[in-house]
Amino acid sequence: MLNDASGRIEAKMYLSEADKGQNVEALPKPGQYVRVFGTCRSWNSQLQITVQRIQPVQSSTEVPFHVLEVAHTFLRLEGKLSK
């Protein structure tokens, strides 16, 4: 499960046989800030992200930048920002 200021979404990451042997220490821990790359899809009428890659956040500025980016995208999609 992933969550940010915009809400929560289920995330699935499918591992290959080679990936299954990776170091468990490298996996993100609950509450850790991460950057996720994937595809958003609907499955059984629920949105979920199929994760291709997940990385820890490198800089503390990434978190507030993401919040601003989400707000900007929402306002743009709602037609509340002029072009």
Secondary structure as the mmCIF struct_conf table of DSSP 4:
data_model
#
loop_
_struct_conf.conf_type_id
_struct_conf.id
_struct_conf.beg_label_comp_id
_struct_conf.beg_label_asym_id
_struct_conf.beg_label_seq_id
_struct_conf.end_label_comp_id
_struct_conf.end_label_asym_id
_struct_conf.end_label_seq_id
STRN STRN1 LEU A 2 ASP A 4
TURN_TY1_P TURN_TY1_P1 ALA A 5 SER A 6
STRN STRN2 GLY A 7 LYS A 12
HELX_LH_PP_P HELX_LH_PP_P1 TYR A 14 SER A 16
TURN_TY1_P TURN_TY1_P2 GLU A 17 ALA A 18
HELX_RH_3T_P HELX_RH_3T_P1 ASP A 19 GLY A 21
BEND BEND1 GLN A 22 GLN A 22
HELX_RH_3T_P HELX_RH_3T_P2 VAL A 24 ALA A 26
BEND BEND2 LEU A 27 LEU A 27
HELX_LH_PP_P HELX_LH_PP_P2 PRO A 28 LYS A 29
TURN_TY1_P TURN_TY1_P3 PRO A 30 GLY A 31
STRN STRN3 VAL A 34 TRP A 43
TURN_TY1_P TURN_TY1_P4 ASN A 44 SER A 45
STRN STRN4 GLN A 46 PRO A 56
TURN_TY1_P TURN_TY1_P5 SER A 60 THR A 61
HELX_RH_AL_P HELX_RH_AL_P1 GLU A 62 LEU A 77
TURN_TY1_P TURN_TY1_P6 GLU A 78 GLY A 79
BEND BEND3 LEU A 81 LEU A 81
#
